[in-house]
Amino acid sequence: MKRFVPWFVILLIAVLSPVALPAQAQSTSPSSSANTSRTQAHSAPHKTDPALFHPAALTAKAPDQFEATFKTTAGDFVVQVTRAWAPLGADRFYNLLKHGYFTDAAFFRVVPGFVVQFGLSANPELNKVWSKAAIKDDPVTQSNHLGYLTFATAGANTRTTQLFISLADNTRLDSMGFAPFGQVTSGMDVVQKIYSGYGESPDQAAITAEGKPYLDKNFPKLDHIISATITSPAPAMHTMPAHKTAAPAAKPE
């Protein structure tokens, strides 16, 4: 199933407020250093965590509040998550981060003045698995303000892995069930300059089925996530319990 900040939302917004979808892209060309970082991101090998192929097992509870750092080909930004805002969404995001799901994922849909969307994996096999791992909706407790992070949806109770960051005050999305669970606290200028020249041209069904090769071939200027990691507080390390030394056998008297 295609996943959107739904197209019916876009159509509604286009009808109600044409300026909400400005027909403009960022006109500045990427610098040579940005092109270099994109090339490195495309070519760097990445080993997928096997745990990601078992979504039903990734149910760790997120901390009440945590930060994630995104290193991207456009620069770095930091997201702060507040679990109480949308607990189910926060937990899903936490587990995806913890296992490196977002590595190499592209910002495949950028609508200036509206949203930047990401969350389809570079690995089509992961897309196949996670497309069936929907979570229930959270009540909307926060508004979709500029810089807020929210799961995309294709209808009620269909959230999986796709997210968007609002590039404007998108409060009209609140009544449609979009529940923010975090916000960009550092690097919003980076988010604002993520490459938008392709607009909504990348096909979500093709990304889902073919992953990174499809985007590299057809949309080589897209910015990508190099890494997305939990940086505060650090995830708990799972260590083996220390083995007790057996007491020496009693000597016969």
C-alpha positions in Angstrom: 0.0 0.0 0.0 1.3 3.4 -0.9 1.9 5.6 2.1 1.5 9.3 2.2 1.1 12.3 4.2 -2.0 11.3 2.2 -2.6 12.6 -1.3 -6.2 13.4 -0.2 -4.6 15.9 2.3 -2.6 17.5 -0.5 -5.6 17.8 -2.7 -7.6 19.3 0.1 -4.9 21.7 0.9 -4.5 22.6 -2.7 -8.2 23.4 -3.0 -8.4 25.3 0.2 -5.2 27.2 0.1 -3.2 27.1 -3.2 -0.2 28.8 -1.6 0.3 25.8 0.7 1.9 24.0 -2.2 4.3 26.7 -3.7 5.5 25.8 -7.2 9.1 26.5 -6.3 12.1 24.5 -5.5 15.3 25.5 -3.8 17.2 27.0 -6.7 20.7 26.8 -5.4 22.8 23.9 -6.8 24.4 21.6 -4.3 28.0 22.4 -3.6 30.8 20.1 -4.6 31.3 19.1 -1.0 27.6 18.2 -0.8 27.9 16.2 -4.0 30.9 14.4 -2.5 29.0 13.5 0.6 26.1 12.2 -1.5 28.5 10.0 -3.5 30.0 8.7 -0.3 26.5 8.0 1.1 25.5 6.1 -2.1 28.7 4.0 -2.2 29.2 3.2 1.5 28.4 -0.4 2.4 25.8 -1.0 5.0 25.1 -4.2 6.9 21.4 -4.5 7.9 20.7 -5.5 11.5 19.0 -8.9 11.2 16.6 -7.8 14.0 14.9 -5.4 11.6 13.4 -8.4 9.7 11.3 -9.2 12.8 9.2 -6.1 13.5 6.9 -7.9 16.0 9.9 -8.5 18.2 11.0 -4.8 18.3 8.8 -3.6 21.1 11.2 -1.8 23.5 9.6 1.1 25.4 11.1 4.5 24.6 12.4 6.7 27.4 10.1 9.5 28.5 12.2 11.8 26.5 15.2 11.2 24.2 17.2 12.8 21.4 18.2 11.4 18.0 20.9 12.8 15.8 20.5 12.6 12.1 23.6 12.9 10.0 22.6 13.5 6.4 24.1 14.6 3.1 22.6 18.1 3.7 24.1 18.4 7.2 23.1 17.3 10.8 20.0 17.9 12.8 18.7 16.8 16.2 15.2 15.6 17.1 13.8 15.5 20.6 11.1 13.0 21.3 8.6 13.3 24.1 6.9 9.9 24.6 3.8 11.3 26.3 2.9 13.2 23.2 2.2 10.0 21.2 3.5 6.9 23.0 3.0 4.3 20.2 4.6 6.5 17.6 7.5 7.3 20.0 8.1 3.6 20.7 8.1 2.7 17.0 10.5 5.5 16.2 12.8 4.5 19.1 13.0 0.9 17.9 13.7 1.9 14.3 16.5 4.1 15.4 17.9 1.6 17.8 18.4 -0.9 15.0 19.7 1.4 12.3 16.6 1.3 10.1 17.1 4.8 8.6 20.6 4.3 7.3 20.8 5.3 3.6 17.1 6.2 3.6 16.3 9.1 1.3 14.2 12.2 1.9 12.1 11.2 -1.1 9.3 13.8 -0.9 10.0 17.4 -0.2 7.3 20.0 -0.7 8.6 23.5 0.3 6.3 25.2 2.7 4.7 21.9 3.6 6.7 18.8 4.5 9.9 16.8 4.1 9.1 13.0 4.1 11.2 10.0 4.7 11.1 6.5 6.1 11.1 4.1 3.2 14.1 1.9 3.6 17.0 1.7 1.1 16.5 -2.1 1.4 13.4 -3.3 -0.5 13.3 -6.5 1.6 12.8 -4.4 4.7 10.1 -2.3 3.0 8.3 -5.6 2.3 8.5 -6.7 6.0 7.6 -3.3 7.6 4.7 -2.5 5.2 2.7 -5.2 7.2 3.8 -3.9 10.6 1.2 -1.1 11.2 0.7 0.4 14.7 -2.5 1.9 16.0 -3.1 5.6 16.0 -2.2 7.8 18.9 -4.6 10.6 20.0 -3.4 14.0 18.7 -2.1 15.9 21.8 0.2 18.4 20.0 -0.2 20.5 16.9 1.8 20.0 13.7 3.9 23.1 14.1 7.0 24.0 12.1 9.8 21.5 12.8 7.5 18.9 14.4 8.0 15.2 13.6 4.9 13.0 12.8 4.2 9.6 11.3 2.6 9.6 7.8 -0.4 7.5 7.3 -2.6 5.9 4.6 -5.7 5.9 6.8 -6.7 4.9 10.3 -4.2 2.7 12.2 -1.8 2.3 9.2 1.4 3.9 10.6 4.5 1.9 9.8 7.9 3.6 9.1 7.2 6.8 7.1 7.5 10.2 8.8 7.4 13.8 7.9 8.9 17.0 9.4 6.6 20.0 8.9 8.2 22.8 7.0 5.5 25.2 8.0 2.7 25.5 10.6 0.6 22.6 9.5 -2.1 22.8 12.2 -4.8 21.8 9.6 -3.4 18.3 9.8 -4.3 18.0 13.5 -7.9 17.3 12.9 -7.0 14.6 10.4 -5.3 12.4 13.0 -1.7 13.3 12.5 -0.1 13.0 16.0 3.4 14.7 16.4 5.7 12.9 18.8 8.9 15.0 18.5 10.4 18.2 17.2 13.6 19.3 15.6 15.6 21.2 18.3 18.8 21.8 16.4 19.5 22.0 12.7 16.2 23.1 11.3 18.1 25.2 8.8 19.5 21.9 7.5 16.0 20.4 7.3 14.9 23.5 5.3 17.7 23.0 2.7 17.1 19.3 2.1 17.0 18.9 -1.7 13.5 19.7 -3.0 14.1 19.8 -6.8 12.3 16.6 -7.5 9.2 17.6 -5.5 6.8 14.6 -5.4 8.2 12.9 -8.5 9.8 9.8 -6.8 7.3 7.0 -6.9 6.6 5.5 -3.5 5.6 2.1 -4.9 8.9 1.9 -6.9 10.9 3.0 -3.8 9.2 0.3 -1.8 9.8 -2.4 -4.4 13.3 -1.4 -5.6 14.8 0.6 -2.8 18.0 2.6 -3.2 18.9 1.5 -6.8 15.7 3.1 -8.1 16.5 6.4 -6.4 20.2 6.4 -7.3 19.4 5.9 -10.9 16.4 8.3 -11.3 16.9 10.9 -8.6 20.6 11.1 -7.9 20.4 14.6 -6.2 18.1 13.4 -3.3 19.6 13.9 0.1 20.0 10.8 2.2 20.4 9.9 5.9 23.9 8.7 6.6 23.1 7.7 10.1 20.3 8.2 12.6 21.1 7.3 16.2 19.8 7.8 19.7 22.3 10.2 21.3 20.6 11.1 24.6 20.1 9.1 26.8 22.2 6.4 25.3 20.3 3.1 24.8 20.9 0.5 27.6 23.5 -2.0 26.8 22.4 -5.7 27.2 25.2 -7.5 29.0 25.5 -11.1 30.1 25.2 -11.6 33.9 28.5 -12.2 35.6 29.2 -15.9 36.3 29.6 -16.7 39.9 32.7 -18.7 40.8 31.7 -22.1 42.1 32.7 -22.7 45.7 35.4 -25.3 46.1 34.2 -28.7 47.1 34.5 -29.5 50.7 37.4 -31.7 51.6 36.6 -34.9 53.4 37.6 -34.8 57.0 
